[in-house]
Every structure is written in C-alpha cells, then in structure tokens.
Amino acid sequence: MLQVPHGGPELPQRRNLVTEIPGPASRALFERRLGVVARGVSTTLPVFITAAGGGVLLDADGNSLIDFGAGIAVVSVGNAAPDVVSRVSAQVAQFTHTCFMVTPYEGYVEVCEQLARLTPGEYEKRSALFNSGAEAVENAVKIARHYTGRQAVVAFDHAYHGRTNLTMALTAKNMPYKQGFGPFAGEIYRVPMAYPLRWPDGPDACRAEALSVVKSLIHTQVGESNVAAVIIEPIQGEGGFIVPPDGFLRGLADFCADHGIVFIADEIQSGFCRTGDWFASSHEGVVPDLVTTAKGIAGGLPLAAVTGRAEIMDAVHPGGLGGTYGGNPVACAAALGAIETMESLDLSARARRIGDIMLPRLRKLAETYPVIADVRGRGAMVAVELTRPGTLEPDPASTAAVAGACHRAGLVVLTCGTFGNVLRFLPPLVIGEELLEEGLDILEDAFASL
C-alpha cells in the first residue's frame, strides 16, 4: 500500500467516532454561526474542523472523519502538505503582500513558469493569476473577446463556471446559483452537453450526434464569425461529473480552430492530477487555447490562473488584467509547494490508482442497487447518478438519504448534478488505501440502508 505524508504526522489516519455527527461542540459552534454568518452561505455537513491531513478530518468533538470531498477538489495534496506548509511559512516570514502590479516578486513568475510547463500544448504561453475560479473564467472571456473582437460566448447545458455576474450567466443551473440574482451578462448562448446517460436516443447516439448538434446550433443561432469563445469543462463538475464521449472534445476544439474561435477548457475542478493526468484535456490529447485553473493549484490557498497561447494572452493592453490580490505571494508559495508535492509523489498515478479501486466497487454497487443508473468519471473524479429504478427520473431524495447516512457514519461525501441526484467522490490524492476502502464500505452500508 502506498504510504503518503500528510500535514500532521500526529493525526492518526483512521476513522474514529466518539459522538454523534454532528456532536455537541459542533452544534454549539453552528448556533454561533447562525447569529453572524449570512444565511446564503450554506453548509453540507455542520461539523467544525480543528485539524486535517491525509484522508481524515478531525472535528471539534474529537471525531475523525474520512474525507471524500477534499474541500471540493482543492486539497488534492492534503490539507497541510509539508512542502506547502514550509513554503508558506517561509513566505509569510518574508512578506505577505506588495501587489504584483505595483512591485512584483519572483513567486508569481515561478508559478507562471510552472503553468507554462504543465498545461497542455508546446506553444509559447502566458499566464495571469487571480483569486478564484470564477475570476479566472471571467478573465478568460475578457481575453477571448479582446483578442477576437467578437462578443458571443457559447457554454453548455449542466455547466458550472462560477458565481460572479458573468459566470452565473455561463452557469446552467438556476437553483441555488442564479435564482433571484439577474439580470445576467448578455451574449451568452447555451448548447446541449454530450451527456451519454441523458442523450435522447442513448449513449451510442450521443457519441454519433452530439458534436453535429452543437455545431449546427452555433451555426444557425449564433454564427461562427460572431463567437469569441466556446467554454467547456472537459469533465463537468457541479453539473454531475459528466464525461463526454471520446472524440467530442477533440472535435469541438477542431471546430473552434477552423472558425477562429477561442477554445477555453475550464479545468478548475478537473485539473492538477485529479483525473489521472495533469489536466483532463490531455486524456484525448486536446490542446485548448486558454485553460482556467484554481482549486487544486495551491493546496488550499486561494489562487487561480488563466494560461494560454501567448498571442491571445498578450492581445490585452497593459493594465487590462489584474487585481489587488491576484497572485498573492503566500498563495504563489503554496502553489509551488503543491506542484512539488504532485510531482514528487506522482499524484497523477495515485489518482489513477484511486479510480482503479473505486470504479469497480461502484459498478458492483450499481449491479446490486438499481437506483444507481450510471457510474462514471476518471481517476479520482468519479460519481454515481441515482434515478427511479428502470427510468431516467432523477432521485434526489435517495441521493440525499445516502449522503446523510454516510455523514452520520463519519464519511464526508458531496452531492451535485443539475437535478441534485449525483453522489460525487473527490478524495484527497494522498488518502491511504485502507481509508479509501473503509469509505467505500460505509457507502455500501448507506445504500443498503435505503
């Protein structure tokens, strides 16, 4: 079994429940939260964490929980990876901020060098750093519009790209992301996602038809010469971990190249070793024009980036990109530590190993429980979709029940999907295999409890 370091060597890598979940200390803290935190900020599992590392979370009551969420794919290297901690500590002792746009520092340049090296494509690249995934997406659209002189942007059904005004317009799901927040940015057009389970005539038809449908809609409803960018998640995240059929992404990228459209890969959830490659686009050898990254880039600190072809990135005039905190030196130090960890531990291989363990067990579950309509994903980004048995009618109630049973048993799992009927699994890539198997045991028990 692969042994991997975690932030707190004194933190035992085992599940241990000493109270109900949530326990009394967490419940008391949650009452305090209700008095001062805005209601719109939701909580999946109201346990308050005091320490974390490897594959476990320690809560205020002393419960040790197995983590299948990784802070929504953020702490792939662990919650306190030694290389991240040491680099952050050293940087904090030097300085925490100057603003790169005022007086720059080497860390920002080093991160951009690493992004140029690691992102798909052998062409000359440039990067700009920001604070969040939504900021990265918003700036990618700005760059594409500036470069092409066009306005229209094409996004997909089931997409999630953020919570700013523009990125809400790109995001497909209304509740909770868009409800009551309009009006939204204009010149956004939506086309069907290649969603094999839910394609009208089934997965085989999806493989044969999806790309033609998308190209036809762009041609008839927008016009290729009006499109600045097409943006897609190579594996959709919040929309339900939807994996398009092989050939779809490559065909879409070729279509964009043929018509002078900037092809943007939103790798915010799928990037940095999560799917078994450094980036999910690489599975088919797809080379985007622009890549947006965040989440796993910096081991838990807020950092995001747009990386792409030099001629596209450099089309924007000086001063047209930036932000006060973008590329903060402490976050840059964390990113360098996270990338060092990913390479030294070969976390791409580790993600593939996690998938090799999880997917067969999930498929066996699907054979046992007809409520599971689909098992999908790649590497350590996998999911099951729940429906009424024998139909495609979403079953969010059973999804919530399974998640609740997991939570009570000390396993942190997340739900997602346009219809709220997908259980997604994003364990830290440094989780031990015994914890991984125990988490899957808990999941099996949760399905049995239905």
Stockholm file with secondary structure:
# STOCKHOLM 1.0

chainA/1-450         MLQVPHGGPELPQRRNLVTEIPGPASRALFERRLGVVARGVSTTLPVFITAAGGGVLLDADGNSLIDFGAGIAVVSVGNAAPDVVSRVSAQVAQFTHTCFMVTPYEGYVEVCEQLARLTPGEYEKRSALFNSGAEAVENAVKIARHYTGRQAVVAFDHAYHGRTNLTMALTAKNMPYKQGFGPFAGEIYRVPMAYPLRWPDGPDACRAEALSVVKSLIHTQVGESNVAAVIIEPIQGEGGFIVPPDGFLRGLADFCADHGIVFIADEIQSGFCRTGDWFASSHEGVVPDLVTTAKGIAGGLPLAAVTGRAEIMDAVHPGGLGGTYGGNPVACAAALGAIETMESLDLSARARRIGDIMLPRLRKLAETYPVIADVRGRGAMVAVELTRPGTLEPDPASTAAVAGACHRAGLVVLTCGTFGNVLRFLPPLVIGEELLEEGLDILEDAFASL
#=GR chainA/1-450 SS CCCCCCSCTTSCSSCBCSSCSSCHHHHHHHHHHHHHSCTTSCCSSCCCEEEEETTEEEETTSCEEEESSHHHHTCTTCTTCHHHHHHHHHHHHHCSCCCTTTSCCHHHHHHHHHHHHHSSCSSCEEEEEESSHHHHHHHHHHHHHHHHSCCEEEEETTCCCCSSHHHHHHCCCCTTTTTTCCCCCSSEEEECCCCGGGSTTCHHHHHHHHHHHHHHHIIIIICGGGEEEEEECSSCTTTTCCCCCTTHHHHHHHHHHHTTCEEEEECTTTTTTTTSSSSGGGGGTCCCSEEEECGGGGTTSCCEEEEEEHHHHTTSCTTSSCCSSTTCHHHHHHHHHHHHHHHHTTHHHHHHHHHHHHHHHHHHHHHHCTTEEEEEEETTEEEEEEBSTTSCCBCHHHHHHHHHHHHHTTEECEEESTTSCEEEECCCTTCCHHHHHHHHHHHHHHHHTC
#=GC SS_cons         CCCCCCSCTTSCSSCBCSSCSSCHHHHHHHHHHHHHSCTTSCCSSCCCEEEEETTEEEETTSCEEEESSHHHHTCTTCTTCHHHHHHHHHHHHHCSCCCTTTSCCHHHHHHHHHHHHHSSCSSCEEEEEESSHHHHHHHHHHHHHHHHSCCEEEEETTCCCCSSHHHHHHCCCCTTTTTTCCCCCSSEEEECCCCGGGSTTCHHHHHHHHHHHHHHHIIIIICGGGEEEEEECSSCTTTTCCCCCTTHHHHHHHHHHHTTCEEEEECTTTTTTTTSSSSGGGGGTCCCSEEEECGGGGTTSCCEEEEEEHHHHTTSCTTSSCCSSTTCHHHHHHHHHHHHHHHHTTHHHHHHHHHHHHHHHHHHHHHHCTTEEEEEEETTEEEEEEBSTTSCCBCHHHHHHHHHHHHHTTEECEEESTTSCEEEECCCTTCCHHHHHHHHHHHHHHHHTC
//
